Amino acid sequence: KNPDKAYSSRGYIAMARLLLGNTASPTPDGKRYNWTFYVRGETDELDSVTIKLHPTFKDPVRVCDKPPFEIHAKGWGTFDITVLLKWKSGAVQRTIWELQFDQTDSFKELQVPSTVQRAALPGSCPPPAPPAPAGEEVPVPPWEAENSDVYGVRGSIAGLDSEDEAMAEVAPVDEDVPGPPPELLRDTSTGKGDADPVRATVCERLRGMPYMAPSHPQFMFGRGYDGPLKAPKVLWKSDKAPREDHSCPKWLTATEFEDVPEVMAAKVKELARLMMISRKTVAYTGAGISAAVIGQAARSGQHTVGWKADTRTAPPTFTHHALGFLGREGLLHGWVQQNHDGLPQKAGFPQERINEIHGSWYDPGNPVVKYSGTLHDRSYPWMREDAETADLCLVLGTSLGGLNADQVATKTADRSLLPPAPAPGVLAPGAWITLLRGGRIFKGRVVAVKEKDIEVRFKTSTSDSDSEEEDDRLGDPVRISKNEKFDLVPGTVSGGLGTVIMNLQQTAQDGKMTLRLFGKSDDILRMLLPELGFGVSIVRPPVWPKMSRALVPYDRNGKRSPGAKRMWLDLSAGQEVRITPGHNIQGAQQPQYMHIGAKKSHQDQGRNQATSCWQRPSPESM
């Protein structure tokens, strides 16, 4: 048979050949790649190509409406590019191309019957309808509705010549800081829509309950609590602050409380309801959940201040096992972990869903970050994404003492005061806009829409400090004319279920909480699992393979392998492991590792170090 033709029961059908692919070449500094995605070949009958990039790119949806059908960009991570091919006949086809950096030019051949020149392909989209009369709303074509994840907000695509990668932030950012890699993006749960009666009732109650002062009768229960108001009992009394190294209000002490059984049962039942209707639940945890086996810095009547002798052999607590189980069951979709102990992974929580924001004992590419250091280029934007998109945040074992990462809890709580976001592309209260003035981009939330203007509350700061919480407060309403050029921000999240905190001590953020549970997290989670329909006995340690190696889809240089290629990653005791680009060793500022990735030889304690590999510790020292 002629390879240029396809055979059917009616004879031969001519085939149009297209080539989908990308070129790639490293940038001079070796940190990223300059790449070009293209659609080439027999493109005479192509009307346009719509290309959806990873959401961390500026203008992630690009449209090429004339040859050459290609875009140019730069970045360090590979991901799937969704492509919509629209033919002049009106037919629309969808395909996927996996971006590749391991070759200078990679492509695949796509054969399309040339009948698209005359009629739509079976199962594809019909030709567009004729233009609507003047003054009438133009309906969204059915293929755009079906592929709304690609087209996005109709008519909102702008700046299609953008070539630089950027985080999903409006304010200008350092172009050397990439967004979270695509394989680490978490799926959001189905949860319940805004029209669901249970969810609507909860959200309405939260919007009607402002943040509370310590004197408020609901302060020790939560803004969303609707049960008996019986005060918790005091387990241990203190007149000192929880921590010496964090500032706090004068009223806040290290005193520890425990809810009485009747109140605890009501709070746990409400927590289970929140988790069942949540669209994305993120845990934010601190040293308190590991205190029994690792130690802690905060004052406590339950645990000794300080650290255990052999922290590397510590087993996970029940809290780790319960959260790991909920992660595997799809009820916990992300985990921002302040600790470095690796106990969530030991308990079976999916590695790709945990963000060890301050570094890890077990990740040689992300060592524990000193206060003078900087967070990992991957971890920080990932944490920001969770802070901006979580529907429900669970806070366990942390004093919320003002760290930058505390925004995961505080921003999620802030959104519970807002109404649900309007439909994409709709200018209504709750929508977010960006406005360019004086060379700066401002982001604000619409609070009122009038006949000729809108009222907007803009963010007062865009600081990204590594040691202090970002100031995302909104200023006073500003009136903007509808004739002024501004852009609606697609995909914004508004409203939500807020933040739930569970630990023994109070925090400065307690007045913001949807629920405030006093008790040990182990005890609370033992009560929560049955409310979610699980038996406590089902939570058990995972069974790990005995061999210390795994097949991974990467090559020896740390680059993602195309197709089904795999490499053995050997982690046996004493095995040298090569650290590939993308690590945070220099940012972490740990002196014993500073020779790795250094531009010149580095001295530590008088010894000259120039090696570039990492030796895995023996099991006895881990």
C-alpha positions in Angstrom: 0.0 0.0 0.0 1.0 3.6 -0.6 2.3 4.9 2.8 1.0 8.3 1.9 -2.6 7.1 1.8 -5.0 5.3 4.2 -7.3 2.6 3.1 -11.1 2.5 3.7 -14.0 0.4 2.4 -14.5 3.0 -0.2 -10.9 3.0 -1.5 -7.9 5.1 -0.8 -8.1 8.4 1.1 -5.3 11.0 0.8 -3.6 11.8 4.0 -2.2 15.2 5.1 1.1 14.9 7.0 1.8 17.1 10.0 4.9 17.2 12.2 4.4 18.1 15.8 7.5 18.7 17.8 9.9 21.0 19.5 13.5 22.1 19.3 15.6 22.7 22.5 19.0 24.2 23.3 20.4 25.0 26.8 20.7 28.7 27.8 24.3 29.9 28.4 24.0 29.6 32.1 22.8 26.0 31.8 19.8 26.6 34.1 17.0 26.5 31.4 16.3 25.7 27.8 15.3 27.9 24.9 12.7 25.9 23.0 10.3 26.1 20.1 7.1 24.1 19.7 6.0 23.8 16.1 3.4 22.3 13.8 4.9 21.9 10.3 4.3 19.9 7.2 1.2 20.1 5.0 -0.4 23.0 6.8 -2.1 24.7 3.8 -5.6 23.9 5.1 -4.8 24.8 8.8 -6.8 27.8 9.9 -5.2 28.1 13.4 -3.4 26.3 16.1 -4.3 26.8 19.8 -1.6 25.8 22.2 -2.0 25.4 25.9 1.2 25.6 28.0 1.7 24.9 31.6 -0.2 27.4 33.8 3.0 28.8 35.3 3.7 30.5 31.9 2.7 34.0 31.2 -0.3 33.8 28.8 -0.5 30.0 28.9 -2.9 29.8 26.0 -1.4 30.9 22.7 -3.1 31.1 19.3 -1.2 30.9 16.0 -3.6 32.0 13.2 -1.1 32.0 10.3 2.1 30.2 9.4 4.6 29.5 10.9 2.5 27.7 13.5 5.1 27.8 16.3 5.8 29.5 19.6 9.1 30.3 21.3 9.7 30.0 25.1 12.2 29.2 27.7 12.0 27.1 30.9 13.6 24.2 32.7 10.7 21.7 33.1 9.0 19.4 30.6 5.3 19.0 30.5 2.4 18.0 28.2 1.3 20.6 25.7 -2.3 20.4 24.6 -2.8 21.3 21.0 -6.1 22.2 19.1 -5.8 22.1 15.3 -8.6 24.1 13.6 -8.9 23.5 9.9 -10.4 25.8 7.3 -13.3 23.4 6.9 -14.2 24.1 10.5 -13.0 20.7 11.9 -11.1 20.8 15.1 -8.8 18.1 16.4 -7.1 17.8 19.8 -3.8 16.2 20.4 -1.0 16.2 23.0 2.8 16.8 22.6 5.2 16.0 25.5 7.8 18.7 25.6 11.3 17.2 25.3 14.8 18.6 26.1 16.9 15.5 25.6 17.3 16.1 21.8 17.8 19.2 19.8 14.8 18.4 17.7 12.0 15.9 18.6 8.8 15.4 16.7 6.0 13.0 15.8 4.0 12.5 12.6 0.3 13.1 12.7 -1.7 12.0 9.6 -5.0 13.7 9.0 -7.4 12.7 6.2 -7.5 15.5 3.6 -11.3 15.3 3.7 -11.0 18.1 6.3 -10.7 20.4 3.3 -14.3 19.8 2.5 -16.1 18.6 5.7 -15.6 18.0 9.3 -14.1 14.7 10.4 -16.5 12.3 12.1 -16.7 13.1 15.7 -15.0 16.5 15.4 -16.4 20.0 15.6 -18.8 21.4 13.0 -18.0 24.6 11.0 -18.6 27.8 12.9 -22.0 29.4 12.8 -22.5 32.6 10.7 -21.9 35.9 12.6 -24.6 37.1 14.9 -26.5 40.3 14.0 -25.0 43.5 15.5 -25.9 44.0 19.1 -26.5 40.3 19.8 -24.3 38.2 22.0 -22.1 35.8 20.0 -22.6 32.3 21.3 -19.5 30.2 22.4 -18.9 27.6 19.7 -19.5 24.0 21.0 -15.9 22.9 20.5 -14.7 25.8 22.6 -17.1 24.8 25.4 -15.9 21.2 25.1 -12.3 22.3 25.2 -12.7 25.1 27.8 -9.6 23.9 29.6 -7.6 25.0 26.5 -9.5 28.1 25.3 -10.0 29.5 28.8 -11.9 32.7 29.2 -13.4 33.6 25.8 -11.8 36.8 24.5 -9.3 37.1 27.3 -6.2 36.0 25.6 -3.6 38.8 25.3 0.1 39.3 24.8 0.4 36.2 22.6 4.0 37.1 21.6 5.2 36.5 25.2 8.3 34.2 25.2 9.4 34.2 28.8 8.4 31.7 31.5 6.9 33.2 34.6 5.2 32.1 37.8 1.4 32.4 38.0 1.8 35.8 39.7 0.8 39.2 38.4 3.6 41.2 39.9 7.0 41.1 38.0 9.1 38.2 39.2 12.7 37.1 38.8 12.7 35.1 35.5 15.2 32.7 36.9 12.6 31.4 39.4 10.5 28.7 37.8 7.0 27.7 38.7 6.2 24.3 40.2 7.1 21.4 37.8 4.0 19.9 36.1 4.5 16.4 37.6 4.2 18.0 41.1 0.9 19.8 40.6 -1.8 18.4 42.7 -5.3 17.4 41.5 -8.2 19.2 43.1 -10.9 16.9 44.5 -14.4 17.0 43.2 -15.9 18.2 46.5 -19.2 20.1 46.2 -20.2 23.0 44.0 -21.2 26.4 45.3 -24.9 25.6 44.8 -24.7 22.5 47.1 -27.0 23.3 50.0 -24.6 22.0 52.7 -21.7 23.9 51.2 -23.8 27.0 50.7 -24.9 27.0 54.3 -21.4 26.6 55.6 -20.0 29.4 53.4 -22.8 31.8 54.2 -22.1 31.3 57.9 -18.4 32.0 57.5 -19.0 35.1 55.4 -21.3 36.4 58.1 -18.8 35.8 60.9 -15.9 38.3 60.9 -12.6 37.5 62.6 -12.9 37.3 66.3 -11.1 38.9 69.2 -10.0 36.7 72.2 -13.0 38.0 74.2 -15.5 36.7 71.6 -17.6 33.8 73.0 -16.8 31.7 69.8 -13.1 32.4 70.0 -12.1 28.9 71.3 -14.5 27.1 69.0 -14.3 28.7 65.6 -16.3 30.9 63.2 -18.1 27.9 61.6 -18.8 26.0 64.9 -22.5 25.5 65.8 -22.4 23.2 68.8 -22.3 23.4 72.6 -20.1 26.2 74.0 -18.4 24.5 76.9 -14.9 25.9 77.7 -12.0 23.5 77.3 -10.1 22.3 80.4 -6.6 23.4 81.1 -4.0 20.6 80.9 -1.0 22.7 81.7 -0.8 26.4 82.7 1.9 28.8 81.7 2.3 32.6 81.8 5.1 32.6 79.2 5.0 32.8 75.4 4.9 29.6 73.4 8.3 30.3 71.9 11.1 32.6 72.6 12.2 33.0 69.0 8.8 34.1 67.7 6.9 37.3 68.8 3.3 37.0 69.8 0.4 39.1 71.3 0.5 39.7 75.1 -2.6 37.6 75.7 -1.0 34.5 74.1 0.7 32.0 76.4 2.0 28.4 76.2 -1.0 27.2 78.3 -2.4 23.9 76.9 -6.1 23.1 76.6 -8.2 20.1 75.8 -11.8 20.2 74.6 -14.4 18.4 76.7 -15.7 15.2 75.1 -19.1 16.7 74.1 -17.5 19.7 72.3 -14.8 17.6 70.7 -17.3 15.2 69.3 -19.2 18.1 67.7 -16.1 19.7 66.3 -14.9 16.4 64.8 -18.2 15.8 63.2 -18.1 19.3 61.6 -14.5 18.7 60.4 -15.6 15.5 58.7 -18.3 17.4 56.9 -15.9 20.1 55.8 -13.5 17.5 54.4 -16.2 15.7 52.4 -17.4 18.9 50.7 -13.9 20.4 50.2 -12.6 20.8 46.7 -8.9 20.9 47.7 -7.7 20.2 51.2 -4.1 21.1 52.2 -2.3 20.2 55.4 0.1 22.7 57.0 2.1 21.1 59.8 4.9 22.0 62.2 7.1 20.3 64.8 4.2 19.5 67.1 3.0 16.4 65.2 6.5 14.9 65.6 7.2 16.1 69.1 6.7 12.7 70.7 9.4 11.1 68.5 11.6 14.0 67.3 11.3 16.8 69.9 10.3 20.4 69.6 11.3 24.0 70.3 8.0 25.3 71.7 7.3 25.2 75.4 5.0 22.3 76.4 3.6 20.5 79.3 3.3 17.3 77.3 6.7 17.1 75.7 10.2 18.1 76.7 11.6 21.1 74.9 14.6 20.0 72.9 15.5 17.1 70.5 15.7 13.4 70.9 19.1 11.6 70.7 18.5 9.6 67.5 16.1 11.6 65.3 16.9 9.7 62.0 15.5 6.4 63.3 12.2 8.0 64.6 9.0 6.2 63.5 6.0 8.1 62.2 3.2 9.0 64.8 -0.4 8.1 64.3 -1.0 11.6 63.0 1.5 10.9 60.2 -0.1 7.5 59.4 -3.6 9.0 59.4 -2.7 11.9 57.1 -0.7 9.5 54.9 -3.8 7.3 54.6 -6.1 10.3 53.9 -3.6 11.3 51.2 -3.8 7.9 49.5 -7.6 8.0 49.7 -7.8 11.3 47.9 -9.1 13.3 50.8 -5.9 15.2 51.4 -4.5 16.7 48.3 -1.4 18.6 49.4 0.9 18.8 52.4 3.1 21.8 53.2 5.6 20.4 55.8 7.7 22.7 58.0 9.6 19.8 59.5 12.6 18.1 58.0 12.1 14.6 59.4 10.6 12.7 56.4 8.0 11.1 58.6 5.1 11.8 56.2 6.9 9.7 53.6 7.7 7.0 56.0 3.9 6.9 56.8 3.1 6.4 53.1 2.0 10.0 52.1 2.7 10.4 48.3 6.1 12.0 47.8 4.8 14.1 44.8 2.2 15.7 47.0 4.4 16.9 49.9 6.2 20.2 49.9 9.1 20.2 52.4 9.2 24.0 52.3 12.2 24.4 54.7 14.2 21.5 53.4 14.7 17.8 54.3 17.1 15.5 56.0 16.6 13.0 53.3 16.6 15.1 50.1 20.2 15.9 49.1 18.9 18.4 46.5 16.9 20.3 49.2 18.9 20.4 52.4 17.5 22.1 55.5 17.4 25.8 54.8 19.1 28.1 57.3 17.3 31.3 58.2 20.0 33.2 56.3 19.3 31.0 53.2 16.6 31.0 50.5 13.8 28.6 49.8 14.0 26.1 46.9 13.0 27.6 43.6 10.4 24.8 43.3 9.1 24.8 46.9 8.3 28.5 47.2 6.0 28.9 44.2 4.4 25.6 45.0 3.6 26.8 48.5 2.2 30.1 47.1 0.0 28.1 44.7 -1.4 26.1 47.6 -1.9 29.2 49.6 -3.9 30.8 46.7 -6.0 27.8 45.8 -6.7 25.6 48.9 -10.4 25.3 49.7 -9.7 23.9 53.2 -6.5 24.1 55.2 -5.7 21.7 58.1 -3.2 23.2 60.6 -1.5 20.8 63.0 1.4 21.2 65.4 2.5 24.7 64.5 2.3 27.9 66.5 1.7 30.1 63.3 4.3 32.4 64.6 4.7 34.6 61.5 6.7 32.5 59.0 6.2 33.2 55.3 4.7 29.7 54.9 2.0 30.6 57.4 0.2 32.2 54.5 -1.1 28.7 53.5 -3.3 28.9 56.6 -4.0 32.7 56.7 -4.9 33.1 53.0 -7.2 30.2 53.0 -8.9 31.7 56.0 -9.1 35.1 54.3 -11.0 33.6 51.3 -13.7 32.3 53.6 -14.9 35.9 54.1 -15.4 36.3 50.4 -18.3 35.3 48.1 -17.7 32.6 45.5 -15.8 33.8 42.5 -18.0 34.7 39.5 -18.0 32.7 36.4 -14.8 33.1 34.3 -14.8 36.3 32.2 -17.7 37.9 34.2 -17.0 41.3 35.7 -18.8 41.1 39.1 -18.0 41.4 42.8 -15.5 38.8 43.8 -13.6 38.9 40.4 -9.9 39.8 40.4 -8.4 42.3 37.9 -4.9 43.5 37.0 -4.2 47.1 36.1 -1.0 48.6 34.6 0.0 52.0 36.0 3.4 53.7 36.1 5.1 50.6 34.8 3.8 48.5 37.7 1.1 45.8 37.6 -1.5 46.0 40.4 -3.8 43.2 41.4 -7.2 43.8 43.1 -10.5 42.3 43.9 -13.7 43.9 42.6 -16.1 44.9 45.4 -18.8 46.7 43.4 -19.8 47.1 39.8 -21.7 50.3 38.8 -23.0 51.7 35.5 -19.8 53.6 34.5 -17.2 52.4 37.0 -16.1 49.7 39.3 -14.7 49.7 42.9 -11.6 47.7 43.5 -9.5 46.9 46.6 -5.9 46.5 45.5 -3.2 44.6 47.2 -1.0 46.9 49.3 2.3 45.0 48.9 3.9 42.4 46.7 6.9 41.6 49.0 8.2 38.1 48.8 10.4 37.9 52.0 11.6 34.5 53.0 11.3 35.1 56.7 8.2 37.2 57.2 4.7 36.6 56.0 3.9 38.3 52.8 1.6 41.3 53.1 -1.4 40.6 51.0 -3.7 43.0 52.7 -6.2 44.9 50.5 -6.4 48.6 50.6 -9.4 50.9 50.7 -11.8 50.7 47.7 -10.6 52.7 44.6 -13.0 53.7 41.9 -11.9 52.7 38.3 -13.6 53.7 35.1 -14.9 50.9 33.0 -13.2 52.6 30.0 -9.8 52.1 31.6 -7.8 49.2 30.3 -7.7 46.3 32.9 -7.7 42.5 32.6 -9.8 40.0 34.4 -7.6 37.3 36.1 -8.7 33.9 34.9 -8.9 30.9 37.3 -9.1 32.9 40.5 -10.3 31.2 43.6 -12.7 33.0 46.0 -14.8 31.9 48.9 -14.0 28.6 50.5 -14.2 26.6 53.7 -11.4 28.4 55.5 -8.8 27.0 58.0 -9.1 24.4 60.8 -6.5 24.2 63.5 -5.9 21.4 65.9 -3.3 21.4 68.7 -3.1 22.0 72.4 -2.0 25.6 72.5 -3.6 28.8 71.2 -2.1 30.8 68.4 -2.3 34.4 67.3 -4.4 33.4 64.3 -7.1 31.5 66.3 -9.8 34.2 65.7 -9.6 33.5 61.9 -10.3 29.8 62.2 -13.4 28.0 60.8 -12.9 25.4 63.6 -10.6 25.5 66.6 -9.9 22.0 68.1 -7.9 21.7 71.4 -6.3 18.3 71.8 -3.5 16.0 70.6 -3.7 15.5 66.9 -3.3 11.7 67.4 -6.5 11.6 69.4 -8.4 14.0 67.1 -7.6 12.0 64.0 -8.6 8.7 65.7 -12.0 10.3 66.2 -12.1 11.7 62.6 -11.5 8.6 60.7 -14.8 6.8 61.7 -16.7 10.0 60.9 -15.2 9.8 57.4 -16.3 6.1 57.1 -12.9 4.5 57.9 -11.9 2.2 60.7 -8.9 3.2 62.8 -7.4 -0.2 62.3 -7.1 0.4 58.5 -4.4 2.9 59.2 -1.2 0.9 59.3 2.5 1.4 58.2 3.1 0.8 54.5 5.1 -2.3 53.4 8.3 -1.1 51.8 10.4 -3.1 49.3 13.5 -4.6 50.6 15.8 -3.5 47.8 17.2 0.1 48.0 16.8 1.0 44.3 14.0 2.0 42.0 13.3 2.4 38.3 12.8 6.1 37.5 11.9 7.8 34.2 15.1 9.8 34.1 18.6 9.5 32.5 22.0 9.6 34.3 22.0 13.4 33.9 18.8 13.8 35.7 16.8 14.6 32.6 13.3 13.2 32.0 13.4 10.2 29.7 11.1 10.1 26.7 8.7 7.2 26.3 9.1 4.2 28.4 12.8 4.5 29.1 13.8 3.9 32.8 17.0 4.1 34.9 17.9 2.3 38.1 18.3 4.8 40.9 20.6 3.1 43.4 20.2 4.2 47.0 22.0 1.4 48.7 24.2 2.3 51.7 27.4 4.1 50.7 26.4 4.5 47.1 27.4 7.9 45.6 24.5 9.9 44.2 25.0 12.6 41.6 23.3 15.9 42.4 21.9 17.3 39.1 21.0 20.9 38.4 17.9 22.3 40.1 19.0 21.6 43.7 19.0 24.2 46.5 22.3 23.4 48.1 23.7 26.9 47.6 20.4 28.5 48.7 20.2 26.4 51.9 23.5 27.8 53.0 24.5 24.7 55.0 28.4 25.1 55.3 29.2 21.4 55.0 27.5 21.1 51.6 28.5 24.5 50.0 31.2 22.9 47.8 28.4 21.3 45.8 27.4 23.6 43.0 29.9 26.2 44.1 31.6 28.2 41.3 35.0 27.7 43.0 36.5 25.5 45.7 35.0 26.0 49.1 36.6 25.6 52.5 34.7 24.1 55.5 36.4 24.0 58.8 39.8 24.5 57.1 39.3 21.7 54.6 39.3 22.4 50.9 36.3 20.7 49.3 35.8 20.5 45.5 33.8 17.3 45.0 30.4 17.4 43.4 28.7 14.2 44.5 26.7 13.2 47.6 27.4 10.1 49.6 24.2 8.6 51.1 24.5 8.0 54.9 24.5 4.4 56.1 21.2 3.1 57.5 22.6 3.4 61.1 23.0 7.1 60.8 19.6 7.7 59.1 
